[in-house]
């Protein structure tokens, strides 16, 4: 099975990437193909609500000058999708928000191709705001009729400077358990 993680961090090898890798460990051990798309350094435009994606009916956003259509293509092919973001002022990054707005419009306007795929969230913060950020990502999953696994705690981690994630033992355990739960769900949903 294919597991896609989209990293909304401006740091492609920062703490968010570290926790994605921790989530991937049990998935890879179970034989799943895991890949990451980093939004860092990429041009990402917001949704203009032009509704061309619904009129065209081709599973694509009309704006093809950034990475979002690549993300949408990979999301359509994936069996499980992880959206991960650091917390910026108690919410997800602007790039992550643009992704979920545009991918959501395209998916819902084109046969709801995300329906019953697994959707999991990861947020990383220095101290606070993770629950609101998780909520922002989960609303995307819920409105797209996706199956959302939990973990042994909310899918959050605490870290500030690059490398601080290695000190968050509970965050590491939480992400590994999330990966285990995604693997379990993949097995149950694709028997």
PyMOL commands that set and color helices and strands:
alter all, ss='L'
color gray80, all
select helices_A, chain A and resi 15-29+52-56+68-77+94-109+130-143+164-167+169-189
alter helices_A, ss='H'
color red, helices_A
select strands_A, chain A and resi 2-7+33-38+80-86+118-125+156-158
alter strands_A, ss='S'
color yellow, strands_A
deselect
rebuild
show_as cartoon
